Amino acid sequence: MTHRERFIETLTFRKPDKIPLLPGSPRESTLKRWRAEGLPEGRDYCSVLLETLGIEEEPQGKKIDLGVSFKMIPQFEEKVLEHKDGHYIVQDWMGAIVEISDRYDYTYLREAKDFVTRKWHKFPVENYSDWEEMKKHYSPDSPGRFPENFEERCSKAQHRDYVLSIGFNGPFWQLREWCGLENLCIFMIEKSDFVKEMIDFWANFVMDVLGPILDRVSLDYVLISEDMAYKEHSMISPEMVREFLFPAYTKWIPELKKSGCPVVSMDCDGYIGELIPLWIEVGFNCCTPVEVAAGNDIVEFRRRWGRNMAYIGGIDKRAIARGGKEMEEEVLRVVPPLLKSGGGYIPGCDHGVPPDISWQNFIDYTKLLARLTGWI
């Protein structure tokens, strides 16, 4: 099987020749530690990992990135507003005023390069006037939204052996970026029509950007990011999920599935036990990363919801860091029961791989995964 076939067969509860080996992705600080512990400078960690385990790296065709952006255009100017007491206060690319340690710079706010603690001081949408200005940044026709060779990229991606995927923000995530979590929750109670207007705008914008993609190529995997849960509960009630978020999901998911996309996945940190039945109801069939420290028990989730939901992740990063018997017990607690219950599971670290996981412990953990998933 190709990597693409194996990925789809696994997450749709069919019969892969083996389970994809995706142990987790390290952040910048993790790679720094690993290089100090023997990972050769300049080498890709995944290639070295497979080489160390004696697993032949599978040849894949050149991956084509469709190059489509769901981000605001134009972006705000990134700039340092103040520097004192070991911290920068910056305006980020989304227009928020954010405080970070001066160990980093504002480029760390563009993407998850590392584990960076932030404090938000101000968000770009606080009222209707701000909202009218924000909408100007989200035209589907903005120059740069689609690459000049978009048609060529779609054509080349038709015959592929890799997973063709895209990701974009869900309505909760996107409005949190515009308004901030506290403001958004207040608006949901005091200005519900305003929230619904913003969500409707976002849902339509995403569909307008998705349309040209779905007309030209069938995607394999779509990841919708929400991060809408704390350690023990969802950030909003199930009733609010239905009222505010379902309209966007019901606009997107049927169109994705009708176009031939087999896996529509939810990316949400925190405790997701309250949310999984809602996601199943609205059409999601996969979720990630299933954080153990937040109280998620992936084995129990499989017992409760069966093959209605597939999973990626679910192995406690803290146990991987401790290594040895504790790591083995955690992997064996999760992986064999899910694979025996019909699959629909790609095991991996339950978030980005943190720097307290040593290179040797990561090798040992991946070796055990490789044995359980058919690679060695």
Order of alpha helices (4+ residues) and beta strands (2+ residues): alpha-alpha-alpha-beta-beta-beta-beta-alpha-alpha-beta-alpha-alpha-alpha-beta-alpha-beta-alpha-beta-alpha-beta-alpha-alpha-beta-alpha
